[in-house]
Amino acid sequence: MKKMLSLVALGLSLSLGTAYAAEEKTAQQGKMATCNADAKTKELKGDERKKFMKECLSAKSAAPAADAAPASAQQGKMKACNADAKTKELKGDERKKFMKECLSAK
């Protein structure tokens, strides 16, 4: 019985560690999307873009809490999709359709 409980505890701890790693990756992806959207909005190219991206990605997050990570990832995705819709000059139903597809893409 003790052996079984220890195996269950070990399995839980391993699965929680994996979930945390996946959540952190998502936060980083959100940060990347946000920085890309900002660079696109500012129409940066070449060395200016590289410098901006380096500074943006190395900047500390305003909300380092684990609870804020999924929200910031979603916000980053929203910002990137908005920037794409703006550059494509989408309006009305076309924009709604594009945003729905963009936000649901993984």
N, C-alpha and C positions, 0 to 999 in steps of 0.2 A: 504494500500500500504506500509506504514512504517513497519507494522507488518510482511508483507511478506518479505521485504528486510532484516529485522533483522533475520528472520528465515533462509534465504539463507546465510547470513553472518555467522550465528552460525554454520550452516551445513558445510560451507567451512572451518571454523577454526577447527572444529572437525576432518574433513577428513585430513587436513594438519598435525594435531598433530599425527594422526594415521600413516600417511605416514612417518613422521620423526622417530617415534618409530620403525617402520619396517626397515627403513634404518639403524638405529643405531644397531639393532639386527644383521643385515647382516654384518656390520663392525666387530662386536664382533665375529661372526661366522668365518669371514675371518681371524681374528687374531688367533682364536683357530686353524684353519686349518694350518696356517703358522707355529705356534709353534709346532703343531703335526708333520708337515713335517720336521722341523728342528731337533726335537728330534729323529725322525725315521732315518734321514740321519746320525746323530751322534751316532746312535745305543745305546741310553741311556736306562737303565732299572732301575726299582725299585726306591730307594730313590733319585738317581741322576736325573732320569727323573722327579720325582715330584718336586724337587728343581728347575730344569730348567724350567718346565712348569709354576711354580709359578712366577718366575722372568720374564719369557717371557710375560705372560699374564698381569702382573702388570706394565710392562714397558709402558711408554707413547708413543703414536703413533708419528711418525715423521711428518705426515701430518694431523693435527686435523681438517682441513677445511671440511665442509659438502660435498663439491664437490669431495673430495678425497676418501670418504668412499666407494662408489661403486667400484672405481678402486682398492683400497687396498683389498677389499673383493674378487674381481676377481683375483688379483695377488696371494692372499692367496690360492684360489682354484687351480690356475695354479701350484703353488709350491707344494701343497699337491698331485695333480695328477701326477706331474713329479716325486715326491719321490716314489709314489706307482709304477709307471711304471719302475723306476730304480730298486726297490727291486724285482719286478717280472721279471727283466731282459728282457723287451720287446724291440724288434727292428723292424724297417721297418713298414710294413703295420699293423702288430699286435699292435705296439705302437700307430700308428695314430688312429686306431679304438678305442683302449682303451682310449686315450686322448679325443677323440670326445665324447664318452659316459660319461666319468668322468666329463668333463667340462659342459656337458649339464644336468647332474643330479642335482636335487635340494637338 
